[in-house]
Amino acid sequence: MAGRRMSYDERHGQLLDTAAAVVRTEGADALTLARVAEQAGVTKPIVYGHFETRAGLVKALYQRVDEQQSEAVRVAFDAKARTPEEAAALLAEAYVGCVLHIGQEYGAITAALSTSPDMEEVLHAGRERYVDLYLEALHRFVPGELDRTVMLGVIGSAESLSREAIAGRLPGPQAIDAVGRIILAVVRDS
């Protein structure tokens, strides 16, 4: 008896899961559409039908990570923090916690996106989304406007500290605390 055929979305998710596993176990350099097809037990045309190129696959992986992080930030935002301290702690936990949950492939995926200007633009767009999310979440705690450029620096700090935690050079709770303190300093300075 043959199993049920996967829908396009189910197959897409399966292929992204497989690609993430390849990155996690073998590194980003091993990530090819052929390798994903082999590991997923499907033909190459199926994978090419979903991603067309390796760059398309890497972009799709990053977009999935980006969506997970954005959702974590929204959940933190929806918690309706009552104080700037609570807001900073929630946002830091959401960002760093999500990166830690994703694991080693986060750094490999973002590094792979840094290989060309076109792919770097995907990273830039993701950072800009986080800036918007953070500005929205924190605006009620400041009398004026938060500086967009400074908030971009906060996101860069969160990304850097998260990478240190993933690499084991910094304990996760210490990274979360540092990001929270950075966010709080920006809010208090505004």
Contacts in CASP RR format, 6 or more apart in sequence:
PFRMAT RR
TARGET T0000
AUTHOR 0000-0000-0000
METHOD contacts of the structure
MODEL  1
MAGRRMSYDERHGQLLDTAAAVVRTEGADALTLARVAEQAGVTKPIVYGH
FETRAGLVKALYQRVDEQQSEAVRVAFDAKARTPEEAAALLAEAYVGCVL
HIGQEYGAITAALSTSPDMEEVLHAGRERYVDLYLEALHRFVPGELDRTV
MLGVIGSAESLSREAIAGRLPGPQAIDAVGRIILAVVRDS
6 14 0 8 1.000
11 42 0 8 1.000
11 46 0 8 1.000
11 50 0 8 1.000
12 50 0 8 1.000
12 60 0 8 1.000
14 40 0 8 1.000
15 36 0 8 1.000
15 40 0 8 1.000
15 42 0 8 1.000
15 46 0 8 1.000
15 47 0 8 1.000
15 50 0 8 1.000
15 51 0 8 1.000
16 60 0 8 1.000
16 61 0 8 1.000
16 64 0 8 1.000
18 36 0 8 1.000
18 39 0 8 1.000
18 40 0 8 1.000
19 31 0 8 1.000
19 36 0 8 1.000
19 57 0 8 1.000
19 60 0 8 1.000
19 61 0 8 1.000
20 61 0 8 1.000
20 105 0 8 1.000
21 39 0 8 1.000
22 30 0 8 1.000
22 31 0 8 1.000
22 35 0 8 1.000
22 36 0 8 1.000
22 39 0 8 1.000
23 30 0 8 1.000
23 31 0 8 1.000
23 61 0 8 1.000
23 104 0 8 1.000
23 105 0 8 1.000
23 108 0 8 1.000
23 109 0 8 1.000
24 103 0 8 1.000
24 104 0 8 1.000
24 105 0 8 1.000
24 108 0 8 1.000
26 35 0 8 1.000
27 105 0 8 1.000
27 108 0 8 1.000
28 58 0 8 1.000
28 105 0 8 1.000
28 108 0 8 1.000
28 109 0 8 1.000
28 111 0 8 1.000
28 112 0 8 1.000
31 54 0 8 1.000
31 57 0 8 1.000
31 58 0 8 1.000
31 112 0 8 1.000
32 54 0 8 1.000
33 44 0 8 1.000
33 47 0 8 1.000
33 48 0 8 1.000
33 51 0 8 1.000
33 53 0 8 1.000
33 54 0 8 1.000
33 57 0 8 1.000
34 44 0 8 1.000
34 47 0 8 1.000
36 47 0 8 1.000
36 57 0 8 1.000
37 43 0 8 1.000
37 44 0 8 1.000
37 46 0 8 1.000
37 47 0 8 1.000
40 47 0 8 1.000
47 57 0 8 1.000
50 60 0 8 1.000
51 57 0 8 1.000
51 60 0 8 1.000
55 116 0 8 1.000
55 118 0 8 1.000
55 119 0 8 1.000
58 109 0 8 1.000
58 112 0 8 1.000
58 113 0 8 1.000
58 119 0 8 1.000
59 113 0 8 1.000
59 119 0 8 1.000
59 122 0 8 1.000
61 105 0 8 1.000
61 109 0 8 1.000
62 109 0 8 1.000
62 110 0 8 1.000
62 113 0 8 1.000
62 122 0 8 1.000
62 123 0 8 1.000
63 122 0 8 1.000
65 102 0 8 1.000
65 106 0 8 1.000
65 109 0 8 1.000
66 126 0 8 1.000
66 129 0 8 1.000
68 98 0 8 1.000
68 101 0 8 1.000
68 102 0 8 1.000
69 94 0 8 1.000
69 95 0 8 1.000
69 98 0 8 1.000
69 99 0 8 1.000
69 130 0 8 1.000
70 129 0 8 1.000
70 130 0 8 1.000
70 133 0 8 1.000
72 94 0 8 1.000
72 95 0 8 1.000
72 97 0 8 1.000
72 98 0 8 1.000
73 91 0 8 1.000
73 94 0 8 1.000
73 95 0 8 1.000
73 130 0 8 1.000
73 133 0 8 1.000
73 134 0 8 1.000
73 137 0 8 1.000
74 133 0 8 1.000
75 94 0 8 1.000
76 90 0 8 1.000
76 91 0 8 1.000
76 93 0 8 1.000
76 94 0 8 1.000
76 137 0 8 1.000
77 90 0 8 1.000
77 91 0 8 1.000
77 133 0 8 1.000
77 136 0 8 1.000
77 137 0 8 1.000
79 90 0 8 1.000
81 87 0 8 1.000
81 89 0 8 1.000
81 90 0 8 1.000
83 141 0 8 1.000
84 138 0 8 1.000
84 141 0 8 1.000
84 184 0 8 1.000
84 187 0 8 1.000
84 188 0 8 1.000
85 184 0 8 1.000
87 137 0 8 1.000
87 138 0 8 1.000
87 141 0 8 1.000
87 183 0 8 1.000
87 187 0 8 1.000
88 180 0 8 1.000
88 181 0 8 1.000
88 183 0 8 1.000
88 184 0 8 1.000
88 187 0 8 1.000
89 176 0 8 1.000
89 180 0 8 1.000
91 134 0 8 1.000
91 137 0 8 1.000
91 138 0 8 1.000
91 179 0 8 1.000
91 180 0 8 1.000
91 183 0 8 1.000
92 158 0 8 1.000
92 176 0 8 1.000
92 177 0 8 1.000
92 178 0 8 1.000
92 179 0 8 1.000
92 180 0 8 1.000
92 183 0 8 1.000
93 176 0 8 1.000
95 130 0 8 1.000
95 158 0 8 1.000
95 162 0 8 1.000
95 179 0 8 1.000
96 158 0 8 1.000
96 161 0 8 1.000
96 162 0 8 1.000
96 165 0 8 1.000
96 172 0 8 1.000
96 175 0 8 1.000
96 176 0 8 1.000
96 179 0 8 1.000
97 162 0 8 1.000
97 172 0 8 1.000
97 176 0 8 1.000
99 106 0 8 1.000
99 159 0 8 1.000
99 162 0 8 1.000
99 163 0 8 1.000
99 165 0 8 1.000
99 166 0 8 1.000
100 162 0 8 1.000
100 165 0 8 1.000
100 166 0 8 1.000
100 172 0 8 1.000
103 166 0 8 1.000
104 166 0 8 1.000
106 162 0 8 1.000
106 163 0 8 1.000
106 166 0 8 1.000
107 163 0 8 1.000
107 166 0 8 1.000
110 123 0 8 1.000
110 159 0 8 1.000
112 119 0 8 1.000
113 119 0 8 1.000
113 120 0 8 1.000
113 122 0 8 1.000
113 123 0 8 1.000
114 120 0 8 1.000
114 123 0 8 1.000
127 152 0 8 1.000
127 155 0 8 1.000
127 156 0 8 1.000
127 159 0 8 1.000
128 152 0 8 1.000
130 155 0 8 1.000
130 158 0 8 1.000
131 148 0 8 1.000
131 151 0 8 1.000
131 152 0 8 1.000
131 155 0 8 1.000
134 151 0 8 1.000
134 154 0 8 1.000
134 155 0 8 1.000
134 183 0 8 1.000
135 146 0 8 1.000
135 148 0 8 1.000
135 151 0 8 1.000
138 146 0 8 1.000
138 183 0 8 1.000
138 186 0 8 1.000
138 187 0 8 1.000
139 145 0 8 1.000
139 146 0 8 1.000
141 187 0 8 1.000
142 187 0 8 1.000
142 190 0 8 1.000
143 190 0 8 1.000
144 190 0 8 1.000
145 190 0 8 1.000
146 186 0 8 1.000
146 187 0 8 1.000
146 190 0 8 1.000
147 186 0 8 1.000
147 190 0 8 1.000
150 186 0 8 1.000
151 186 0 8 1.000
154 179 0 8 1.000
154 182 0 8 1.000
154 183 0 8 1.000
154 186 0 8 1.000
157 178 0 8 1.000
157 179 0 8 1.000
157 182 0 8 1.000
158 179 0 8 1.000
158 182 0 8 1.000
161 170 0 8 1.000
161 175 0 8 1.000
161 178 0 8 1.000
161 179 0 8 1.000
162 175 0 8 1.000
162 179 0 8 1.000
164 170 0 8 1.000
164 175 0 8 1.000
165 171 0 8 1.000
165 172 0 8 1.000
165 174 0 8 1.000
165 175 0 8 1.000
END
